[in-house]
Amino acid sequence: MAKQSMKKIFFRKSIAAIFVLGLGILLGFLALCLVYMLPVDNMYRNVQHSRDTINSQAELIPGYESTTIDNYTDSIMLNEAICPVDAPLIEKVMYGYQVNYFKQYTQQENLLRYLNGESGYQYQAYPHYWNGHQVVLKPLLLFFDYSDILVISTIVQSLLLAAVIIGLYQTGKKHIILPFLVAVLSIMPTAISRCLQYHDVYYIFMLGCLLIIWKHDKIKAERMYLLFLALGIATSYFDFLTYPFVTLGVPLVLMLVYNSKLYFPKQIFYTIQYSVLWCIGYWGMWASKWILGTLLTEENMIARAIISIKYRGSSQVGSRTVSIFEVLLENLFVYLKWPTVLLIGISGIYLLVKAIKIKSISPKTLMPCITYMIICLYPIVWYMISKNHSYEHTFMTYRELAITTFAGLCMLAELGSQSAE
């Protein structure tokens, strides 16, 4: 009877997961169709107003690669938004066209030349991603320029951070506020606010955290699997491959915090289950773009995607081969500058001393720490999957290490809170 019940639960959850993934694909496709029907003339004029901002690719603080704003990729996003290609709607959605002069210009130069009215351009397809960011970017560009959008986003990001902190306090988890603040500060929110391509992951993991905070008493641990599936789907749909694992790791830690009374085996079970569901959502959504592209266009996008995956996941960087240790080390060099080391170190020491002082460390309380330690290793898992990409783009992929920071500090904070309860 127990086995039959387990099979029924598994079957029911599988059907629900397939339905949610299918719904995500359908809604994502329809949303892109709608925004690609919008006229681009006013978008073009609004992007023109922000030429100086587009041309400001740099480290906000010289010597700190972690503060790099990536106008290279922002230029691609803006280029796609205003590209005037005359093609069938489905083709525009699948290919994500942009203007290109094919003269070895940078992405910023391509965009700026087009904004200056230079002729001789052609249209280049960029079908690797869903490009779901256009669902938000195109409507915003009808009314605001690039600089306006960055300022608006800065305000919204600050409000989201405040909402999470308030939520943690009001739901009796004020001991998690310090770990959360340290994790967010360590990924340089100032740089995130100045770069469109960093926004998506920030919004997704923040909204995921808010849902866990405000719905944890209504959505029990065994039913939260659909949330992590949805987080994976949303990350794949909106993100440009920046620091995607954060949308899994940070909410996953928060889920453990709000389910600290679970038996240790249950914690491990849900950690594995939610991680698998996130991956199904992420890779399933991504694969759906390639399958749809192959079915709806004359190109084999699946073959193109496989080539891209092999390249970005390989150990080959230029003419040399890099190990996972080298990839991790390169990201650590970007992440662990002295200010960040001091911030994390002082916070960790404070939480550890607090736990020791109130004598909350025992074999019983240490057992759940294993789950947090497992999640601490998640950035390494991502770096192993995407060695080439994570080595070449450390200025953004270092942010995956915030998972380790948050999981480690939450582990210490939970130790210190257990005896106080």
C-alpha positions, -999 to +999 in steps of 0.1 A: +000+000+000+028+024+009+045+017-024+013+023-043+008+056-025+043+067-033+038+058-069+006+079-070+023+109-054+052+106-079+028+103-108+007+133-096+038+154-091+052+145-125+020+154-142+019+187-124+055+194-133+049+186-170+019+209-170+037+238-154+067+234-178+043+232-208+024+263-195+056+282-191+067+274-227+033+284-241+030+317-221+067+325-228+062+321-265+029+341-266+044+369-245+073+373-270+049+372-299+029+401-283+059+424-276+074+417-311+042+431-325+050+465-309+063+493-332+100+500-326+102+537-337+097+552-303+120+525-287+147+536-312+143+572-302+145+564-265+176+543-269+191+572-289+187+594-258+210+571-238+241+569-261+265+580-233+252+553-210+256+527-236+292+536-242+302+534-205+315+498-203+339+498-174+347+487-139+327+511-116+357+509-092+390+504-111+408+473-099+375+456-088+364+433-116+334+424-095+320+459-102+321+455-140+290+467-159+285+447-190+274+472-217+286+447-243+256+424-235+233+453-227+240+466-262+228+432-276+196+435-256+189+470-267+198+462-303+173+433-303+146+455-289+149+482-316+159+460-346+136+469-375+138+436-394+109+429-417+103+392-411+074+370-401+065+373-364+074+337-354+108+341-372+115+373-352+106+356-319+127+325-327+158+343-341+160+374-319+175+396-347+199+424-341+217+450-363+253+441-373+277+458-396+300+427-398+332+448-396+345+434-363+329+462-344+321+456-307+284+453-298+284+488-285+299+501-317+273+482-338+245+497-318+259+533-317+265+533-355+229+522-360+217+550-337+238+575-356+220+565-388+249+547-405+239+525-434+253+492-446+241+470-417+226+435-420+205+415-396+222+389-374+203+361-356+208+355-319+187+324-312+207+307-284+184+320-257+147+326-252+155+363-248+125+367-225+140+399-212+124+415-243+090+409-227+098+436-202+124+457-221+104+464-252+073+479-234+095+499-211+114+514-241+081+527-254+080+552-226+115+554-210+151+556-222+179+532-212+191+555-183+155+559-170+151+521-169+183+516-150+172+542-124+137+526-121+153+492-117+176+505-090+146+517-070+127+484-075+157+463-065+161+484-033+124+479-025+127+442-030+157+440-007+137+460+019+107+437+015+128+406+021+144+421+052+110+432+066+095+398+057+123+379+076+118+401+106+080+398+107+080+360+103+104+355+132+136+349+112+155+381+121+186+361+127+187+355+089+188+392+080+225+395+085+234+365+063+210+377+036+224+412+036+260+400+035+252+376+005+234+404-014+262+430-007+288+405-018+274+404-054+278+442-058+242+454-061+255+488-073+269+471-104+238+450-108+216+481-108+237+496-136+235+466-160+203+452-176+216+417-181+223+413-143+188+423-134+169+392-143+186+368-119+184+394-091+146+398-096+140+360-099+158+350-067+144+379-047+108+372-058+115+335-050+126+344-015+096+366-010+073+338-019+089+315+005+088+341+033+052+350+029+038+316+019+059+292+039+030+286+063+005+279+034+029+260+011+044+231+030+078+217+021+064+188+002+044+211-021+071+237-028+086+217-056+065+236-082+081+269-070+116+256-077+105+243-111+091+277-119+123+294-107+143+272-131+118+280-160+119+318-153+157+318-151+161+300-184+135+323-201+149+357-189+186+352-182+215+355-205+237+329-187+250+353-160+248+337-125+217+315-128+224+290-100+217+318-075+180+315-083+182+279-070+208+282-042+195+312-022+158+302-022+168+266-013+187+278+018+157+299+028+135+269+024+157+250+048+155+279+073+117+279+073+116+241+076+142+237+102+120+214+122+122+187+095+141+156+102+176+156+086+167+129+060+137+149+049+159+180+045+183+161+023+154+146+003+138+180-004+171+196-012+178+170-038+142+171-051+140+208-055+174+210-071+163+183-097+131+202-103+149+235-108+172+218-133+143+202-152+127+237-154+159+254-165+171+228-191+136+219-201+127+255-209+160+261-227+156+229-248+121+239-257+135+270-275+157+249-296+130+223-304+104+250-313+130+268-333+138+237-353+101+230-358+090+265-367+120+276-388+142+261-415+172+258-393+183+230-371+186+250-338+191+218-318+224+211-336+234+248-331+226+246-294+245+213-289+276+230-304+272+259-281+267+237-250+298+216-258+319+248-262+307+266-231+309+234-210+344+224-222+377+229-205+391+246-235+398+283-231+416+296-262+446+274-268+448+261-232+429+236-211+417+247-176+407+226-147+378+231-123+403+242-097+415+270-120+379+280-128+371+282-091+403+300-082+396+327-109+361+333-096+374+334-060+399+361-070+371+383-082+348+376-053+371+377-024+386+411-024+396+424+010+363+444+018+343+413+009+366+390+029+362+413+060+324+415+056+320+378+054+347+370+079+335+394+106+299+383+101+309+346+103+330+351+134+301+370+151+276+343+144+300+315+154+309+332+187+272+337+194+264+300+188+293+289+210+285+314+237+250+301+242+262+265+239+240+255+210+265+233+193+259+196+198+258+164+177+220+169+174+222+205+162+252+198+139+234+172+119+213+196+098+246+215+090+254+188+065+226+200+043+239+236+044+274+224+036+261+205+006+245+237-008+278+255-001+293+234-029+266+243-055+288+270-072+314+243-079+287+222-095+278+251-118+315+258-126+319+222-136+289+224-159+301+256-176+339+256-172+346+277-203+320+302-197+327+306-160+364+310-167+360+337-194+332+356-176+344+358-140+332+394-138+296+380-135+299+343-127+317+350-094+282+358-080+274+321-078+297+321-048+270+341-029+253+308-025+282+295-004+282+327+016+245+326+023+244+289+031+274+291+054+263+321+073+227+307+076+241+275+090+259+295+118+229+317+123+206+287+127+230+272+153+228+304+173+191+306+171+182+270+181+190+274+218+173+308+219+139+293+208 
